[in-house]
């Protein structure tokens, strides 16, 4: 995950938390739900990026191990 993606996802998560909090404070259930949905979507994106990063690390480890055995 690039640093730009990390920042964007965290900003989206924070925006969702703020929106959810404002909805809670103002008893606006629709705003609260929209904020919760944005927060959940951002967390899902972050989880997906973590999976991609982990898969890339595994591929890199296999390449390194294969390279080491050849040399």
C-alpha positions as CSV (number, residue, x, y, z in Angstrom):
1,X,0.0,0.0,0.0
2,X,1.4,3.3,-1.0
3,X,1.6,6.2,1.5
4,X,-1.0,8.1,-0.5
5,X,-3.5,5.2,-0.1
6,X,-2.8,5.0,3.6
7,X,-3.4,8.7,4.1
8,X,-6.5,8.6,2.0
9,X,-8.0,5.6,3.8
10,X,-7.2,7.0,7.2
11,X,-8.7,10.4,6.2
12,X,-11.8,8.6,5.0
13,X,-12.0,6.6,8.2
14,X,-11.6,9.8,10.3
15,X,-14.3,11.6,8.2
16,X,-16.7,8.7,8.8
17,X,-16.0,8.8,12.5
18,X,-16.6,12.5,12.7
19,X,-19.8,12.3,10.6
20,X,-21.0,9.4,12.8
21,X,-20.3,11.4,15.9
22,X,-22.1,14.5,14.7
23,X,-25.0,12.3,13.7
24,X,-25.0,10.9,17.2
25,X,-24.8,14.3,18.9
26,X,-27.6,15.8,16.8
27,X,-29.8,12.7,16.9
28,X,-29.6,12.4,13.1
29,X,-29.7,8.7,12.5
30,X,-29.2,9.1,8.7
31,X,-26.0,11.1,9.2
32,X,-24.8,8.6,11.9
33,X,-25.5,5.7,9.5
34,X,-23.7,7.4,6.6
35,X,-20.7,8.1,8.8
36,X,-20.6,4.5,10.1
37,X,-20.8,3.2,6.5
38,X,-17.9,5.5,5.4
39,X,-15.9,4.4,8.4
40,X,-16.5,0.7,7.6
41,X,-15.7,1.1,3.9
42,X,-12.4,2.8,4.8
43,X,-11.5,0.0,7.2
44,X,-12.3,-2.6,4.5
45,X,-10.0,-0.8,2.1
46,X,-7.3,-0.8,4.7
47,X,-7.7,-4.5,5.3
48,X,-7.6,-5.2,1.6
49,X,-4.4,-3.3,1.2
50,X,-2.9,-5.2,4.2
51,X,-3.7,-8.4,2.4
52,X,-2.0,-7.2,-0.8
53,X,1.0,-6.1,1.2
54,X,1.3,-9.5,2.9
55,X,1.0,-11.3,-0.4
56,X,3.7,-9.1,-1.9
57,X,5.9,-9.9,1.0
58,X,5.4,-13.6,0.5
59,X,6.2,-13.4,-3.2
60,X,9.3,-11.4,-2.4
61,X,10.4,-13.9,0.2
62,X,10.0,-16.8,-2.3
63,X,11.9,-14.9,-4.9
64,X,14.7,-14.2,-2.4
65,X,14.8,-17.9,-1.3
66,X,14.9,-19.1,-4.9
67,X,17.6,-16.6,-5.8
68,X,19.7,-17.7,-2.8
69,X,19.5,-21.4,-3.8
70,X,20.6,-20.6,-7.3
71,X,23.7,-18.6,-6.1
